[in-house]
Amino acid sequence: MPMPNSKLSPIETFSETIDVSRETLDRLGIYVDLLQKWQKRINLVGAKTLDDVWHRHILDSAQLFSHIKDTKGRLLDLGSGAGFPGLVLSIMGAAEIALLESNQKKCSFLGEVIRRTACDAEVFHGRIEDYPDSKSADIITARALAPLDDLLNLSVPLLADHGICLFLKGETYEQELTECQKRWNMNVQIHPSLTAHNNSADEASPGVLIEIRNLSRRDG
């Protein structure tokens, strides 16, 4: 990851790290503007992270794109909240994204961003457990949602046989993985997060990106 240049604006620093078109950058800017306006009415992100939104939320989400850009099929973003990472990935060009969110106000926000940015995403208002399992996913993402074991329980009914899970996790990830390996068969790759140097325990500073393939429950 390039060292941040303190003379650059947050948008310029982001674009030095993630290669996107000017149009995509503009659409992400619309997203950020809407996030800042809606945050005054509903709690979308941690208040302490709002001043550093391009790094703490947009970059944190955008780093997943290199792991999915060559994968075709449906992407489910579990507990999407303010749209991280799913809505960022959609704006960057990922197709067939469903944002699963149980909070109606957050769903309204997601719908407004989709409308204003004309991205290819849909919002499912409801519990993750109620999403139709007939719509299997090739990719499942989640960020700051739940412990890893809970994420796997939520994912396995929805994941296609060849599907992958991409979870942004914090400093407890090794302990969570150790516990999960007692109950799950899975191939795991650990990727350092581009935002890990923001070493804090809040929602926006995960330490790693966990990539999981060939997920199944252990017998017994």
matplotlib code that plots the C-alpha trace (Angstrom):
import matplotlib.pyplot as plt

x = [0.0, 1.4, 2.3, -0.4, 0.6, -0.5, -0.8, -3.5, -7.2, -8.9, -10.4, -7.0, -5.4, -8.1, -7.6, -3.9, -4.6, -7.5, -7.6, -11.0, -12.4, -13.3, -17.0, -16.7, -14.9, -17.7, -20.4, -18.5, -18.5, -22.3, -22.4, -20.2, -22.3, -25.5, -23.9, -22.9, -26.4, -28.3, -26.0, -27.5, -30.9, -30.0, -26.9, -25.2, -21.6, -19.6, -19.4, -15.7, -15.1, -17.1, -14.3, -12.1, -14.9, -12.8, -10.2, -12.2, -15.2, -14.8, -11.2, -11.9, -14.8, -13.2, -10.2, -12.6, -13.1, -9.8, -11.0, -14.3, -13.8, -13.3, -16.1, -19.5, -22.8, -24.8, -23.2, -25.0, -23.9, -25.0, -26.2, -25.3, -26.1, -24.8, -23.8, -20.3, -18.9, -21.6, -22.8, -19.2, -18.5, -21.7, -20.7, -17.3, -19.0, -19.8, -23.2, -26.1, -25.6, -28.2, -27.9, -29.5, -30.6, -33.3, -33.5, -36.1, -34.4, -31.1, -32.9, -34.3, -30.8, -29.5, -32.3, -31.6, -27.9, -28.7, -31.1, -28.7, -25.7, -27.6, -25.7, -26.7, -27.9, -31.1, -32.1, -33.7, -35.5, -35.6, -33.7, -30.8, -32.4, -35.5, -33.7, -34.8, -32.2, -33.2, -31.2, -27.8, -24.8, -21.5, -20.0, -21.0, -19.6, -19.9, -18.3, -18.5, -21.6, -21.1, -18.5, -17.1, -19.1, -22.3, -21.4, -20.7, -24.1, -25.8, -23.8, -23.9, -27.6, -27.1, -23.7, -23.4, -21.1, -18.3, -19.0, -16.6, -17.0, -15.1, -15.3, -13.5, -12.5, -10.7, -8.0, -9.9, -9.9, -7.3, -9.3, -12.5, -10.9, -9.5, -13.0, -14.7, -12.2, -13.6, -17.0, -16.4, -14.6, -13.2, -10.2, -9.0, -6.8, -5.9, -5.3, -3.9, -6.3, -5.3, -6.7, -5.2, -2.7, -5.6, -5.2, -8.3, -11.2, -14.0, -16.1, -14.0, -10.6, -10.5, -7.2, -7.7, -9.8, -10.7, -11.4, -13.2, -13.9, -15.3, -17.4, -19.3, -20.2, -18.2, -20.1, -21.2]
y = [0.0, 3.4, 5.7, 8.4, 11.9, 14.4, 17.1, 15.2, 15.4, 12.3, 11.6, 12.0, 9.7, 7.1, 7.3, 6.8, 3.6, 2.2, 2.6, 3.8, 6.0, 9.6, 8.7, 6.1, 8.5, 11.0, 8.4, 7.5, 11.2, 11.3, 8.4, 10.1, 13.3, 11.4, 9.5, 12.7, 14.3, 11.2, 10.7, 13.8, 11.9, 8.3, 6.5, 5.0, 4.8, 5.5, 9.3, 9.2, 7.7, 10.2, 12.7, 10.0, 8.3, 7.9, 5.8, 4.2, 3.2, 3.7, 2.3, -0.4, -1.6, -1.0, -3.3, -6.3, -5.4, -7.0, -10.3, -10.4, -8.6, -11.9, -13.8, -13.8, -14.2, -13.0, -11.2, -11.0, -8.3, -9.5, -6.8, -4.1, -1.2, 1.9, -0.2, -1.2, -3.1, -4.1, -0.7, 0.5, -2.7, -2.0, 1.5, 0.2, -2.1, -5.3, -6.6, -8.6, -7.3, -7.8, -5.7, -7.5, -5.1, -5.4, -1.7, 0.2, 3.6, 2.2, 0.5, 3.8, 5.3, 2.4, 2.9, 6.6, 6.0, 3.3, 5.8, 8.7, 6.7, 4.4, 1.3, -2.3, -3.3, -4.2, -3.9, -6.8, -5.5, -8.3, -10.7, -12.6, -15.9, -14.9, -14.2, -16.9, -19.6, -20.4, -17.4, -18.9, -16.6, -16.9, -14.3, -13.4, -10.3, -8.9, -6.2, -5.5, -7.7, -10.7, -13.3, -15.5, -18.6, -16.7, -15.4, -19.0, -20.2, -17.4, -17.9, -21.7, -22.0, -19.1, -20.0, -21.8, -24.9, -23.0, -19.8, -17.7, -15.7, -12.4, -11.1, -8.0, -8.9, -7.3, -8.3, -11.3, -13.1, -15.7, -16.8, -16.8, -18.9, -21.4, -21.9, -22.2, -24.9, -27.2, -27.1, -26.2, -27.6, -24.7, -23.4, -20.1, -17.4, -14.3, -11.0, -8.0, -5.1, -1.9, 0.0, -2.2, 0.5, 2.4, 0.0, 0.5, -1.6, 0.2, -1.0, 0.7, -0.7, -4.4, -6.1, -8.6, -9.8, -13.4, -15.4, -18.7, -21.4, -24.9, -24.2, -27.1, -28.2, -30.9, -34.1, -34.5]
z = [0.0, -0.9, 2.0, 2.4, 1.2, 3.9, 1.2, -0.7, 0.0, 1.4, -2.1, -3.8, -1.2, -1.9, -5.7, -5.2, -3.4, -5.4, -9.2, -10.2, -13.0, -12.5, -12.9, -10.2, -7.9, -8.5, -7.6, -4.5, -3.6, -3.9, -1.6, 1.0, 0.8, 1.4, 4.3, 6.0, 5.5, 6.6, 9.6, 11.2, 11.3, 11.8, 13.2, 10.1, 11.2, 14.3, 14.9, 15.4, 11.9, 10.0, 9.6, 8.0, 5.9, 2.7, 4.5, 7.3, 5.3, 1.5, 1.2, 3.8, 1.6, -1.8, -1.1, -1.6, -5.2, -6.4, -4.8, -6.6, -10.0, -11.8, -10.1, -11.8, -10.0, -7.1, -4.1, -0.8, 1.7, 5.1, 7.6, 5.1, 7.4, 5.7, 2.7, 3.6, 1.8, -0.6, -1.9, -2.5, -4.5, -6.5, -7.3, -8.4, -10.9, -9.2, -10.5, -8.9, -5.4, -2.7, 0.4, 3.4, 6.1, 8.8, 9.8, 7.7, 8.0, 6.9, 4.0, 3.0, 3.0, 0.9, -1.6, -1.9, -2.6, -5.2, -6.9, -6.8, -8.0, -10.5, -9.3, -9.8, -6.3, -4.6, -1.0, 1.0, 4.1, 6.6, 8.7, 7.0, 7.9, 5.9, 2.7, 0.1, 0.1, -3.5, -4.5, -3.8, -3.6, -5.4, -2.9, 0.6, 2.3, 5.8, 7.9, 11.6, 11.9, 14.1, 15.4, 12.6, 13.8, 13.5, 10.1, 8.9, 10.3, 8.4, 5.2, 4.7, 3.7, 1.2, -0.3, -3.7, -3.7, -5.4, -3.5, -1.4, 1.8, 2.4, 5.9, 7.3, 10.8, 13.7, 16.2, 17.6, 14.2, 15.2, 18.2, 16.2, 13.5, 16.0, 17.5, 14.0, 12.8, 15.4, 13.8, 10.1, 7.1, 5.1, 3.2, 4.6, 3.3, 5.4, 3.6, 5.4, 5.4, 3.7, 6.8, 9.5, 10.4, 12.0, 15.0, 17.0, 18.1, 16.4, 13.4, 10.8, 11.5, 10.8, 10.9, 8.1, 5.2, 5.7, 2.5, 2.9, 0.3, 0.4, 3.5, 5.2, 8.7, 10.3, 11.0, 14.7]

ax = plt.figure().add_subplot(projection="3d")
ax.plot(x, y, z, "-o")
ax.set_aspect("equal")
plt.show()
